[in-house]
Amino acid sequence: MNTTTHNLTTVPFGTTDLAITPVGFGAWAVGGGDWAFAWGPQDDDEAIAAIRHAVESGVNWIDTAAVYGLGHSEEVVAAALAGIPEADRPYVFTKCGLVWDETDRSIAPRRVGDPASIRREVENSLRRLNVERIDLYQMHWPADDGTDLADYWQALLDLKSEGKVRAVGLSNHGVDQLEAAEELGHVDTLQPPFSAIHRETAELLPWTRAHDTGVIVYSPMMSGLLTGAFNRGRVATLPKDDWRRTSADFTTDLDANLAVADALRTVAQRHDISQPAAAVAWTLAFTGVTGAIVGARSPRQVDGWLAAASVELTSDDLDTVSEAIAANGAGEGPSRP
């Protein structure tokens, strides 16, 4: 694998005044264990080292959420950025709308859109992150507490106009929801899942391109499944509180998904890059994808995917992945750009 330094250029992020690198640091896993959607226990010192290494390597944005680790991820991000001069600090993106039970960490967080709740959440995130303004604030999921989309989207627009956040967006929302929000105020960004397995997001890209909405995709490595590190034996050794142990992607659909991972290994070998970098580069090959959120829990893992920011996949590469998808029936959605 090529270990040379990668030049991380920046690209415009929709109509915002931000320019971001094609890859950003995803801080879901570093939130730690002991909550409903944890990745198992994490080492905070190693997580801080990973974030700092990403920033030192040129990555200029970090994606987190209040719910990751039930507040802990934001605290880890703040610790990692402490002491970094203002001019060198990366953008910090976080999300709202998932509210947890303080008395029982094992209960799945509720999807809450109540504007009063969102205002409490933004103040808590500002405190945990130790920042005066959040660069991008996104609604994590559509609310299911009875709050209309118009009400929670207006709450985010108000936070932007007040200067508490710099840009606002939606995560895990569909075209009809994007359209309804756009009627109230511009949707700066969309954050959907996207990988060579979960490809439905490709169907949202015509809308985002037409409206100059920036798109940062999450889980491009399918939570590690496309990195070459998984087989049935590895799944069996995951910590009991790792959500992947019960996911269909890692159980009933595993064999088909691993066939796609094998195709990405072939692509990686052609370009002399790591398999994780090839998986991320596949998502970036789609016109309209501004950047990819890539998780890491150690500096070594960061080095594994940095090349995705600069590699350009060929038509043959895309065919290799598409053929593996078709042959094995893996996932859903368009199999290539």
Long-range contacts (C-beta under 8 A, 24 or more apart in sequence): 1-268, 1-272, 1-273, 1-274, 2-272, 2-273, 2-307, 3-303, 5-57, 6-57, 6-58, 6-306, 6-307, 6-309, 6-310, 7-58, 7-310, 8-57, 8-58, 8-59, 8-60, 8-306, 8-309, 8-310, 9-309, 10-60, 11-290, 11-291, 12-214, 12-290, 13-167, 13-188, 13-189, 13-214, 13-290, 13-291, 14-167, 14-188, 14-189, 14-212, 14-213, 14-214, 14-215, 14-290, 15-186, 15-188, 15-212, 15-213, 15-214, 16-136, 16-166, 16-167, 16-188, 16-189, 16-214, 17-166, 18-61, 18-91, 18-135, 18-136, 18-166, 18-167, 20-60, 20-61, 20-91, 20-214, 20-216, 20-290, 20-291, 21-58, 21-59, 21-60, 21-61, 21-291, 21-309, 22-284, 22-290, 22-291, 22-292, 22-308, 22-309, 23-59, 23-280, 23-291, 23-292, 23-294, 23-305, 23-306, 23-308, 23-309, 24-59, 24-60, 24-61, 24-62, 24-63, 24-93, 24-216, 24-291, 24-292, 24-293, 24-294, 25-50, 25-51, 25-54, 25-55, 25-59, 25-61, 25-62, 25-63, 25-90, 25-293, 25-294, 25-295, 25-296, 25-302, 26-63, 26-218, 26-293, 26-294, 26-295, 26-296, 27-51, 27-62, 27-63, 27-64, 27-68, 27-73, 27-76, 27-77, 27-295, 28-64, 28-65, 28-68, 28-73, 28-218, 28-295, 29-295, 29-297, 30-68, 30-69, 30-73, 30-76, 30-77, 30-295, 30-297, 31-64, 31-68, 31-69, 31-70, 31-72, 31-73, 31-76, 32-69, 32-72, 32-73, 32-76, 33-239, 33-241, 34-105, 34-106, 34-241, 35-69, 35-70, 35-100, 35-105, 35-106, 35-241, 36-105, 36-106, 36-107, 36-108, 36-109, 36-243, 37-67, 37-108, 37-243, 38-69, 38-241, 38-242, 38-243, 39-242, 39-243, 39-244, 39-297, 40-238, 40-239, 40-241, 40-242, 41-239, 42-297, 43-297, 44-76, 44-79, 46-297, 46-298, 47-76, 47-80, 47-297, 48-76, 48-79, 48-80, 49-298, 49-299, 50-296, 50-297, 50-298, 50-299, 50-301, 50-302, 51-76, 51-77, 51-80, 51-81, 52-80, 52-84, 53-299, 53-302, 53-303, 54-296, 54-302, 55-80, 55-81, 55-84, 55-88, 55-89, 55-90, 57-302, 57-303, 57-306, 58-306, 59-90, 59-302, 59-306, 60-90, 60-91, 61-90, 61-91, 61-92, 61-93, 61-135, 61-291, 62-90, 62-91, 62-92, 62-93, 63-93, 63-94, 63-191, 63-216, 63-218, 63-293, 64-92, 64-93, 64-94, 64-95, 64-129, 65-94, 65-95, 65-96, 65-98, 65-140, 66-94, 66-95, 66-96, 66-98, 66-121, 66-124, 66-125, 66-128, 67-95, 67-98, 67-100, 67-109, 67-140, 70-100, 70-105, 70-109, 71-124, 71-128, 74-125, 74-128, 74-129, 75-128, 77-129, 78-128, 78-129, 78-130, 78-131, 81-130, 82-130, 91-135, 91-136, 92-129, 92-131, 92-134, 92-135, 93-134, 93-135, 93-136, 93-137, 93-138, 93-216, 94-125, 94-129, 94-134, 94-136, 94-137, 94-138, 95-137, 95-138, 95-139, 95-140, 95-171, 95-191, 96-121, 96-122, 96-125, 96-137, 96-138, 96-139, 96-140, 96-156, 97-121, 97-139, 97-140, 97-141, 97-143, 97-152, 98-140, 98-141, 110-144, 110-145, 111-140, 111-141, 111-142, 111-143, 111-144, 111-145, 112-143, 112-145, 112-147, 113-139, 113-142, 113-143, 113-145, 113-147, 113-148, 113-149, 113-151, 113-152, 113-155, 114-143, 114-145, 114-147, 114-152, 115-147, 115-151, 115-152, 115-154, 115-155, 118-152, 118-155, 118-156, 118-159, 119-155, 119-159, 122-159, 122-164, 122-165, 126-164, 133-163, 133-164, 133-165, 133-166, 134-164, 134-165, 134-166, 135-165, 135-166, 135-167, 136-165, 136-166, 136-167, 136-168, 136-169, 136-188, 136-189, 137-164, 137-165, 137-167, 137-168, 137-169, 138-168, 138-169, 138-170, 138-171, 138-189, 138-191, 139-169, 139-170, 139-171, 139-173, 140-171, 140-172, 141-171, 141-172, 142-172, 142-173, 142-177, 149-177, 149-180, 149-181, 150-180, 150-181, 150-184, 153-180, 153-181, 153-184, 153-185, 154-184, 154-185, 157-184, 157-185, 169-213, 169-214, 171-218, 174-204, 175-203, 175-204, 175-207, 178-204, 178-207, 178-208, 178-211, 178-213, 179-207, 182-211, 186-211, 186-213, 187-211, 187-213, 188-213, 188-214, 189-213, 189-214, 189-215, 189-216, 190-214, 190-215, 190-216, 191-215, 191-216, 191-217, 191-218, 191-293, 192-217, 192-218, 193-217, 193-218, 193-219, 194-218, 194-219, 194-220, 194-283, 194-286, 194-289, 194-292, 195-219, 195-220, 195-221, 195-222, 195-226, 195-279, 195-282, 195-283, 195-331, 196-222, 196-226, 196-260, 196-263, 196-264, 196-279, 196-282, 196-283, 196-321, 196-325, 196-330, 196-331, 197-222, 197-225, 197-226, 197-249, 197-257, 197-260, 197-330, 197-331, 198-222, 198-331, 198-332, 198-333, 199-331, 199-332, 199-333, 199-334, 199-335, 200-332, 200-333, 201-333, 202-286, 202-333, 202-334, 202-337, 203-333, 203-334, 205-286, 205-287, 205-288, 205-289, 206-288, 208-288, 209-287, 209-288, 214-290, 214-291, 215-288, 215-289, 215-290, 215-291, 216-290, 216-291, 216-292, 216-293, 217-283, 217-289, 217-291, 217-292, 217-293, 218-292, 218-293, 219-293, 220-279, 220-280, 220-282, 220-283, 220-292, 220-293, 220-294, 221-276, 221-279, 221-280, 221-294, 221-295, 221-305, 222-249, 222-257, 222-279, 223-247, 223-249, 223-295, 225-249, 225-250, 225-257, 225-258, 225-261, 226-257, 226-260, 226-261, 226-264, 226-275, 226-276, 226-279, 227-261, 227-275, 227-276, 227-279, 227-304, 228-261, 228-264, 228-265, 228-275, 228-276, 230-254, 230-258, 230-261, 231-258, 253-330, 255-328, 256-328, 256-329, 256-330, 256-331, 257-330, 257-331, 259-324, 259-327, 259-328, 259-330, 260-321, 260-324, 260-325, 260-328, 260-330, 260-331, 262-324, 263-320, 263-321, 263-323, 263-324, 263-325, 264-321, 266-320, 267-313, 267-317, 267-320, 267-321, 270-317, 271-307, 271-311, 271-313, 271-317, 273-307, 273-308, 273-311, 274-304, 274-305, 274-307, 276-301, 276-304, 276-305, 276-308, 277-304, 277-305, 277-306, 277-307, 277-308, 277-311, 278-308, 278-311, 278-313, 278-317, 279-308, 280-305, 280-308, 281-307, 281-308, 281-311, 281-312, 281-313, 282-313, 282-318, 282-321, 284-308, 284-309, 285-312, 285-313, 285-318, 285-337, 286-337, 287-337
